[in-house]
Every structure is written in C-alpha cells, then in structure tokens.
Amino acid sequence: MVSRQKILIVDDDNNIAELISLYLTKECFETMIVNDGESVMGALTSFSPNLILLDLMLPGMDGYQVCREVRAKHSIPIIMLSAKGEVFDKVLGLELGADDYIEKPFDPKELIARVKAVLRRYKPAPSSSRSSSDKCVEYPDLIVNLTNYSVTYMGKKVEMPPKELELLYFLAASPNHVFTREQLLDQIWGYEYIGDTRTVDVHIKRLREKIKDHNNWKISTIWGIGYKFEVKN
C-alpha cells in the first residue's frame, strides 16, 4: 500500500485549518493541525510532514520566525498563507525560504494545485550509489544532485529549499546559457505559478549567499535579460 503524503497545517484559526484539512483529505493527503508556531518543530519530529502550510499571523511566534527556524534545520517545502498581499510581504516570505505564497481568501482548487505542484518538484530519493540516470552536475568544489536533492559545496553539504536547489541545478546543467527571468520562472515554478519575476531575483540572491563565486564558475547577472551559470574554459 502506498503511504499518503503528509501536510502539516499551521493556523491559529481552527475553522480555516479544519476546512483546509478537509480539502486535502479529499485529495488523499494525511493532515495534522497545529495552532501556534511553538508547536511546529515538535510536529516535524512526530508527524514527519512532506510539506508545511504556514499561516503568517500566528500568536507568539509568527510565521516568518517559524519559517526561519524550520529552514535552519530542514529543507521541507513551505507554502505561506496570508491575508497580506503586498509585494514586501511576499518577497520577505520567499527570502526566508518559503517555496510559495498564497493570499487569503484563496480558492480551494488553487490551494490543492499549488500543494501538488510544490510536491511534484520535491521528491528526494534515498541515498544510493550513483547511476547513469542520476540528475547530477559537478564542477570544482560544487556538486548539485537533483536525484537526492543535495548540494555539496567546498566539501560540505548545503541545506537548500527545493526551489533554490532546482534553480541552481537548472542553471548549472546548461553552463554559459543565458536564461531570461521569465524562462526561469516557467521552468522552475511552472506555468501555473501566479507570481512575478522578482521571485527569481530573490532566489538568486539566496543562492549567492550560500554559494560564493568560484575561480572556475559563478552565477552571473546579464543586465536587462536574466542569469547564467558562467563557467571559465
């Protein structure tokens, strides 16, 4: 029997949380609800979710702080839920490591589609001996493996949210090829993603904070166009 994927719902409004749980259960997901940020880390251990739906306006520890603490230890996908629709709030959420951001009130079908889209892109495989079918790119001091969702930089593992890793892999897999922001948005987030090109800029910024320029390669900005993974011949 195939085990159901688990969704952790973090929302202080239990009526909304129960409604979200109902939608997800109908789609054959297993859910768990917690109503405050302090309970999230414990739930990660006891429930081992595949994805977190995280409300921003929580009592005590807010969603931004929860996202920051989760990201410090885990690469589990996070979708933020918030009534705040300003660009600043969305960018801040993405900078802290969220994989998507949905405004309240939301359409149930859109929520389910976003959850499925994020989970489709995050399917870490158990570690095993490398085969020819592995999706992996290697450069001096950098290994990006899309098969088991791992990044090794300067000999050390680097924790990355799924979107950051996928963006790095996509660029590194096509060295010296220039991609527009629109192309990257479409390739990494998909046509169903409702966002703007600033999302790409935010993720590039976070990648550069973790993966510094190397003598042999770097993530280059092509002003007015987009980005490329530049490799020296």
N, C-alpha and C positions, 0 to 999 in steps of 0.2 A: 504494500500500500504506500502510495506517495504521500509524504508528510506535507501538510499545508504550510504555506508561508505565514510568518507571524508579523503582525503590525502592532506596535506599541502606540497607543493614543494618549497624548498628554494634553489635557484640557481641564480647566477648573470648572467649566460649565458642564455638569454631568449629563444634562439633557442633550447637548450637542455631541458630547462624547459617545453617548449611547446610540444616537442617530447615526453617527459615522460608523460605529461598530456594526450596526445593523446592515448598512450598505456593504461593508467589507465582508461580513459573514455570508451575505447572499452571493458574493463572488468567490466563496470558498476560502477566504482568509481566516486565520485564527487571530483573535484580538485580545489585548489586555488594556485596561484603562487605569491611568493614574491621574490624580487631580492636582498635583503640585510638582514643582521642579525637583524638590529634595528626594522624591521617590524614584526618580528616573534611573540613577546609577544602580540602585538595588534591583530594579526591574530588568535592567540589561543582564544582570547575572542570573536571576531566577527564571526569566522568560526567554532570553536569547532571541530578541526580535530580528527580523530581516530588514525592517525599516521603521523609522520613528515619524509619526505625525505630531508635530510640536507646535502648540499654541504659544504665541509670544507673551500675551498678557496673563501671566501666572502670579499667584500670590507668593510673596517671599522672593525666591529665586526666579527671575523672569526667563523667558525662552531664549534670549540672547546668551545669558550666562549658562543656561543648561547646554546650549549648543557648543559653547566654548569648552565646557568641561567634558562633554562627550567626545569632541574632536581631539582633545588632548590624549585620549586613550584608545579611541575606536574609529574605524573608517566606515561604520554603518551608515547607510543613506538616511538623510534627514529632509523631510519636507515641512517647511514652516507654514503655519496657518495664522492669519492675522487680519483684523479689520483695518489695519494701517496699509494704505495703498500707495503712499508716497514713494518716489524713487529712492530717497535716502534710506528708508526702512528696508526696501528690497535689497539694495546694494550692501547695507550693513549685514543683513542676514547671509548673503552669499559670501561676503568677506570672512565671516565667522565659520563658514564651512557647510552651509545648507546646500542641498542639491537642487532644490526647487522652492518656490514661494507661491502660495495660493491665497488670494484675498477672500475674506468673508464678506457677505454670504457667497457661497460657491454652489455650483451645480453638482449634484451627486455624481453624474456621469463624468464630469470633468475631473473630479477628485479621483475616481476609480481609474480613469485613463492616465492621470499623472502618476499614481502609485504604480500601476503596471509598467509604465514607460521607464520609471526610475529602476524598478526591479529587473526589467529586461536588460538594462545596461550594467547591472551589478550582479555578476554571477561568479564569485570567486571559487576557484576549484581547489581541492586539496593538493598540497604539495606532493610532487612526484618527480620521477626522473624526467628530464626534458625530452620531448619527442619532436619530430619534424613538423608536427601540426601545431605546436605551441606558437601563440602570437607573442613574440618577444623581439625587442630590438636592443642591440648592445652597442655602446660607444665607450671610449676610455672613461672609466670611473662612473659609468651610468648603465644600468640595466632596467628596462621597463618591460614588465611581463603582464600582458593583458589576460593570459590564461588563468593565473592565480592572483591577479590584481596586486602585484607587488612592485615596488620601486627600490632599487639598491643604488645609492649614490655615495661615492667615496668609500665603498666597502660597508656601508651601514644601511639598514632598512629605513625607509622614509614613509611615515604614515600619510596617506592622502585619501580624501573623499573620492568616490567613484568618478565624478565629472573631471576633477583635476587630473587624475591618472589617465582617463580616456583621452583628454585633450593633449596631454604630453605624449601619449603613445601615437596618436593620430599625426601630430606634427613630426615626431621623431621617425615615424615609419616612412615619411616622404621628405628626406633631407633636402634642404635648399629649395623646396617648393613653396611658393607664396600662396597663402590662403586668405581670402577676404574674411572679415568678421561674419558676414552673412553665411559664407560656406561653412565656417566652423560651427556656427550656431545650428545650422541644418544638420551637419554630420554628427555632432556630439549630443545635442539636445533634441533633435528631430523636428520634423515639420509640425508636429502637434504642440510644440512648446510655444507658449504665449509669452514672449519676452522681448528684450531689445539687445542690441549688440554690446551694450555696456556689460552684460553678463560675461561675455568673452573677455573683456578687458580686466574684469575683477578676477577671473580665474587665472589669467596670465600673470597678473600681479602676485597672486598667492603662489603660483609655481616658481616665480623668480625669487621669492623669499626663501623657498626650500631648496631650489636647485640653482646654484650660482653659475655664472658664466665660466666655461672651461676653456683651456687653451685650444682645444680641438673643436669645440662646439658651443652653441649658445642659442637661446630663444631671441630672435631679432624682431624688432618692430619695423615694418615697412610703412612709413608715414603716409597716411591718406588711403592705405589699402588694407593692411592686416598684419599677419605674422608669418614667420617661417622658422624652422629649426635649421639654423645655419651650421654647416659642417665645413671645416677647412680641409682642402685637398692636400 
